[in-house]
C-alpha cells in the first residue's frame, strides 16, 4: 500500500527574504528583491539587474565553521545548506552528532551549475601553474553534487543522497523524486530542494541569448513583469528552497507540524518534438504533464483553486496560460487564481522550482494568494483566455485546500505537483 506523504519542514533563501518568516512577509506585502548590480554594468551586460539573497558574514557563521568557510566561494552551496538546515530544524530535528547516522532519511538536492566562481578561480590558478595552491575543497565546491555532499555530512543522512539537474524544473522534480521514494517505503523522510549560484559567470549566457530584460536597469523593482503587456524578458535570480518530506505515519508518530500533503505529481518531457525545442516547450507534453499530475493525485481539475505558475516574463507566458486552460478544461472566470513568485524574486534558474514550491506551501498554510506585482497591464493574449480577476495584483485572503505548482525547463522538461491542506 502506497504511503501518504506530507511536508513537515520548510527552508528558503530568496532575494526578497532569507528564512520562512521574512519570505512569508515579503510574499504577503509584494516586496521585490530585485536590485541594480554595478558589476553587470561594468561588464557591459544588457540586463544589469538581478535577485541576490542578502547573507551577512554573521549569518554564514551560524551554519558553517571557520574551517569550512576558509576558501569557500560557492554561493549556490551556501544558499542550499542554509535552506536545507533551516528546513531540517523547522521539521523539529536537531543536528545529528558526528557519531550518529540516520538511515531513515535521505536527500535529493538539485542544482544547475555549481560553484561557478570557485571554478573560475581554480582555472586561473591552473593557467598560472599554481595547481598546488588551488585548495583541498575545489572539487567539492564545483561538482554538481557538492550541495548534497555538504548537507548530508552536516546532518548525518544515511539513506539515498543525490543531486538532480533538469534546468528550471530541477526543484519541483527533486520534490517528486523524494515523494516517490517515501511513497514506495524506501525512506521515512527526504530532504529535498534546489539551489542556484548568482553572478555574471552564470547569467552571461542568458544575456547573450537576449532573453533577459534590458529596459528596467534604472527601475529594478519594476523589472520582472510576468504576464504583463510590458514584459521584456526575465530577470535573473538566485537562492535556494528546501522541504522536508515525510511519511504521514512517521509525522503523526512524532507529533510533527504538518504544512500540507503532497497528493501527487508528474514529470515528463516534450522530447523537443511537436513545436518543442531546447528552449521552448512542447505544448502537448506540458498539458499532459498537468493532466497526469491531477490524475495521479486522485482529484478533479475543478478542485484546484490556486496555481503557482512557471511564468518567467517572456513571450511564452501567454502559451503557458493557454496550456493551463486546456489541461484543466477551465477558462475565463472559471479559471483558478494564478500567480508568479518570479515577479518578486526574478527567475532563480535551478532554484526556482524549490523556492516556488515553498511559496506555494506558505500560501496554502497561511490561506492567502500572493500578488503578481508589476502586472497592472495584463497582456492582451492572456486577458483573452482568463479573467483578469484570476491574476491578483494585491494579496487576497482565501480559504482554499488545493494548489498546483508547475515548472518547465530548458531541454523541454516539465514537472507538476499538487499540494493539499492536510486532513486526516
Secondary structure, DSSP 8 states (H G I E B T S, - for coil): ----EEEEEEEEEETTEESHHHHHHHHHHT---EEE-HHHHHTT-S--EEE-----HHHHHTTS-HHHHTT---HHHHHHHHHHHHHHHHTT-----TT--BTTEEEEEEESS--HHHHHHHHHHHHTT-GGGS-TTHHHHHSTTHHHHHHHHHHTB-S-EE----GGGHHHHHHHHHHHHHHTTS-SEEEEEEEE--SHHHHHHHHHHT-B--S-TT-GGG---TTBTT--SB-EE-EEEEEEEEEHHHHHHTT----EEEEEEEEEE-TT-TT--SSS--HHHHHHHHHHHHHHHT--GGG--EEE----SSTTHHHHHHHHHHHHT--BTTS-EEE-THHHH-B-GGGHHHHHHHHHHHHHHHTEE---TT-SSB-HHHHTTB-GGGS-SS-EE---SEEEEEEEETTTEEEEEEEE----
